[in-house]
Amino acid sequence: MQKLQLYITGIRMDMFKDETVSMTQSIQNVKDIAKIFTEFTKTFTLPASPVNNKLFKHYYNFDISNTFDARNRVDALIELNNIPFKKGTIRLEGVELKKNKVYAYKVTFFGQTVNLKTLLEDDELADLGGLDDHSLDYTDVNIRNKLTISPSTIIAPLITHTTQLYYDSGATGIGNLHFVSSTSANQVKWSDLKFAIRLNTIIEEIEDKYTIANGYESNIVFSDDFFNSGNKAFYNLYMWLHRKKGDVEPAQQTPLQYRQVTNFAEYSTDAFETSLMGGAITVVGDLVTYPNSIINHSLSFIPADNSIAYNVIVYRGSTIHFQETNVTGQKIYTNSNFTITAGTYTIFIASATTLTFNSGNIRWEINGYLGAPDAIVQGWTDEYRTSGNFVTSTVFEFAITQQIPKMKIIDFLTAIFKMFNLTAFVDDSGTIVVKTLDSYYTSSSKVWEIDEYIDTSKSQVNVALPFKEIGFQYKGLKTFLAVQYNQLENSGWGSLAYSLQQAKYTAPGDSYKVEIPFEHMQYERLTNQTGGASTDIQWGWSVNDNKESFHGLPLIFYAIRQTNSSTPISFGYDNGTKVSLNYFIIPSNSLEISSTDSKQNINFQVETNEYTGNTNFTDTLFSEYYENYISDVFSNARRLTKLTAYLPLKIIYNLELNDRVSIGNQQYIINSLKTDLINGKSDFELLNVVSNLYKILPDVLFSGSYGRLYYNFSIGNASNLAIGDILYNNSGLSVIASSGTYTQVGTNSDQTHCPSNGTIMSMTLNSSGVITAISCESP
């Protein structure tokens, strides 16, 4: 029997002696493949003892003021035999009374990963104020620059919001990309294009915003196992900054061009309760949640010229929170004009002619107090002032937070996790470890032999196949070519309906759908309408099946830069001048446009590649991130075994969900595990291993092409590879890798042999696939 202790805000709670405290854990459940961001939760009861009554402040008595605030979770810790076991938070659910006397408190313990949803709440991508550090003027010069340079944080891909593009060396007209002269009508006009942002930048801004220093209850820090610059399958993805259909226009739909105040700086000297990123001021929920409160604020504007009228807009996220037009001279806004609630605030100013606000002359002072259980502890004042002159402009500023698609941050993360079949858990340092499911399972070589602990009185061996088929698709398939594809093929573009060997099974009752809330566009490689020769140009068209401007869901794509193109494009400036560009960025669903460089793509099934016209791009999202797990689910040899074991503390404390358990001569992976933390009774759902256990060595360069190798999982991480180990070309470990020298760029991932310090793995294999030499070398 284990001794369990529960600590809430550092206070050890009294517990019922006969209380059964169990937890259910599952990383990937065969019955709900797309479910993510879960660890475990547990609801149990605590006695109404003096210690517990003091912490919960006699919550049952609603006549008591300053009682426990059940609207918020508080930190908690579970210990087993005085050893820390699980960190998380606890929520008070209610109070149980017997004969009108308090008897017990009902609480729920939440594991740490679940806390991600709580921390992000309903915040949207537009609330990531740091994104505005990358804002830029929407001008022809900037569009050309971002269309032609090597892909960086912000690009301008060849995706038009309205105009149809084509290439015809024998004709002229708007939309014709064939360059004739600086005065020809042929062009893609600069204003037909919009900017796009690298997805990894959004991940970084999430980490930068959600920190304890910015007033949040914990830091969001993702591991670099998946989110790293070496993982090109993710790092090279972009999101098109397309918040409304058609032209880029100011959100307020007026001829004046609003410019964001981005040069705020902290002015008061005390520690700040609010936070500042990219000119955006964030008020976290705790500051407006009882017993805390914001009592007033003062937003001041002192222009250098009192005769010029100006407009003011205050945004909360992407929504206009307050606005006033035709303001002249000094103006101060307070609670009587608008109040401040939790959210991220940005300020925009516009004027018909340029207007200067000298350094320090745009000021925002926010006042509040921090309460305590029984008394007000302190008041606080945060003041921000502009650190230099702020000047309005007649040029439209492309503010990223105002142009990024409307999407909750948690939905964005969930979509990425579903695309790449990622799993997440929190390690002891508080880092959210993010790995592909395959990588997660192969990152552990630990096998626990549990024969001696099994209750042999009963067990079950059930059918493991819960679905007759599994569908993988994007939710957004409504742009012109994607709709046309569906009409011709009777299938969604890039979608897959999977069953093993495409068989139709009749025993399972339901189908299962994994749906990604992104737009998935089909692109077009242009051919010369005079002669029919292929060009180097691929483009996207954001219109519906009626060829009308279309908004849709957030669009993501790979950016590929064409260099020294033999078919340059005609680019049109605002003044009507055209120039020839032989460097330009095209959108793509494949990581590369040559399958010898990479076969990876963001379709779920193998499609005819838009650029090459062939089906060589076989490394789909399904084949790369789902197939190993899903094919085992559909295997006739797969079984779901249910059994009970009474585990000792040494296993309860150290068992990880990616470990294997061994019973007799059979190894199993854990589908789910419910453990009574008091007596060690553990109800397992186990899936027998039906495929060889392997690890992956990705992004390996051999004979001019990138690919992946496989090796026995017992070797461990790629850093353990050594002379004498054998490499294979398939996950079944049956096809030996070719002889020769292989290289791989080092990262901090457990799938690279060398670390992320500028070194490159050089590995030589003989004709038997055996490593004869391996080292980390400078490039």
C-alpha positions, 0 to 999 in steps of 0.5 A: 500500500502506498501513502498518497499525499496531496498538496494544494498551494503547498499545503498538505491536505487531509484525506479520507483513509479509504479514499480511492485515488486513481488516474487514467493515462493515455498518449494515443488511444486507438479509440480516439486517434485525433485526441491530443493535449491530454494527460490525466484528470482525477476527481476525488473527495477531501474531508471537511477537516480543520486544515481543509476548511481553512484552505477552502475557507468554509466555501459551503457558507456563502455568507462569508466574504473573501472565500475561496475563489472556485473560478480559478485552478490552483497549483497542486502536487501528488506525492507517493510515499513522500516522493513527488509524483505528479504536478498539476492544478486543482479545481474545487467542484463543490461541497458535500453536506450531510444533515446540513453539516459540511462533510467533504470537498469535491476536487479535480486534479488536472495533469500539466498538459491539460493546463495548455488549454487553460493558459491560452483560453480563447486567445487568437493569433491576433493576440500575439502582439509580438507578431507586429515586430514583423509588420511592414508598409504595404507597398509595391517595393516591399511586395517585390522585395518579399516576392524575390528574396530567399524565404525568411520570416515574411514573404510574398508568395505568388498567390493572388486574391482575385486576378487569374494569372496565365502565361502567353508569349504571344498575347498581352493583358493583365494577368499575363506573366510573360514580360514584354516591356516596362509599358506592356499591359502584361503583369501581376500587379503588386496589389494582387499579392499579400504577405505570408508568415512562417509558421515557426515564427508563430510558435516562437511568439506563443513562447515569448508571450505566455511567460510568468514574467508577462503575468501568466501562471506558467511559461509555455516552452516547447521542446525542439524535438519537432519545432526546429529549423532543421525540420524542414517539413515544418519549418518551411511552412507559411501561413498566408496573411489573408484575413478578408477576401479580395484586396488588402484594405484597412480593417476599418474600411476608410480611405485613411491609412492607420498606423500602429503605435509600436514604440511604446516603452515602460516608463514607470519604475516599479515592476509591471503587472501588464506586459508589452510586446511589439507595441501590444499591451496585454492584461492577463485574466488574473488582473481583472479576476476577484479579488484583483481589479483594474480601477482606472486608466488614462490614455493620452495623445499630445500632437505636435500640431493642434490644427491637424485632425486625427482618428484613434482606434483601440483594438482588443485582439482583432476587434475594435474596442474603442474608436473616435474620429476627427480629434484635434489637440490633446486628448485623454481617454479614461474609464468613462470612455472605455474600460479595460478587461483581459486581453491584448490591446493595440493603438492605431492612429490615422490622419489625412496629412502626416502628424507627429507625436513627439517622444513620450507624448502618447501615454497609457497609464493603467491603475489597479490593485492586487487583492488577497484572501482577507485584505487589499495588499497593494495598488499598482500603476503601469505607465507606457510612453512612446520612446521616440517620435511617432508619425502618422503616414499616408501609406497603408501599414500591413499590421500582422495582427490585423491581417493574420487569419482569425483563429484561436491559438489552441486551434492553431496548435491542435491543427499542427498536432493533427497534421503531423500526428504529434504528441505532447507531455510536460517534463520535470522542467516544465517544458512541453515535449513535442514529438511525432507519435512514431518518435515518441514511441521509439524514444524509449527502449525500456521494457517492463516485465510484469508477469509476476504482478498480473491478476490471472483470475480474469483478462480479455483479448478483444478486437482492436479494430474500432473503425471500418475506415479512417478519413484524413482531410482538410476542412478547407477545400473550397478554392477554385481548383480544389472544388474542380478536383472534387467534381472530377475525382469525387474525392477531396484534394489531398484527402485519404480514406484509409483501410488496410490494403483498401479493404472494406471491413464490415464488422466495425460500425463507424468511420473515423475522421481526422479533419484539419481546419486549414485551407488546402489549395491546389496550385497550377504550374503555368504553361505557355499558351503559345507553344505549350511549353512548361514554365517555372511558374506555379501560382495559387488562386484564392477564388471560389468555384464562381471565380469570385474572391474567396476568404476561406480558412487559414491557408498554409503552404511551402515556399519555394524560391525559383532562381534564374528562371528561364521564364521570368514574370512581369511584375507591375509597380503602382505607377504602371511600370513593369519589370522582369523578375527571374527570382520569385517565390512560388507556393507548393504543397510539396517541400521541394519541386524535385522528388530527388530532393525530397518527397515530402508533402502536406497531402494525406494521399499521393496526388499528382504533383502540380509542378512535376505532373508525376506521383513521385512525391510519396512521403505524404502526411499519412505515410510519414506520420500516421501509417506505422500506427494506423496500419498496425491498428488495422492488422489482423494480428492486432489485439486489444488486451485488457488485464489487471496488475498490482504494480509496485511503486518502482514501476508506478513511479517510473513507467512512461506511456511509451515504454513497453510491457512484456508478458511471457514472450509478447511485448505490448504498447500501452493504449491506456492505463488506469492506476489506483495510486493507493494499492497499485491496482492497474487496469491496462489496455494493451496493444500487442506489437505486430511490427518490428521495433525500429527507430528513424534516421531522417533527412539523410543525404545520399547520392544527391537525394534526401531520405531516411534510414531505419535501425533497431530501436534497442540502439536508442537515440541516433547519437548512440549509432556506432560502428557495427550497427546496421541500417535499413531502408524500410521500417520492417528492417528487411531491406539493407541500406546501400553501401556508401557515405551518408551525411546528416546535419546535426540538430538537438533532436534525438533523431540526429547523430550529431548535436546542433553545433554546426557539425554534420554526421558522416557515416559510411556503410558497407554492402551489408548495411553495417556502419564502418565509420561514423563521425561528426565533422565541420561542414 
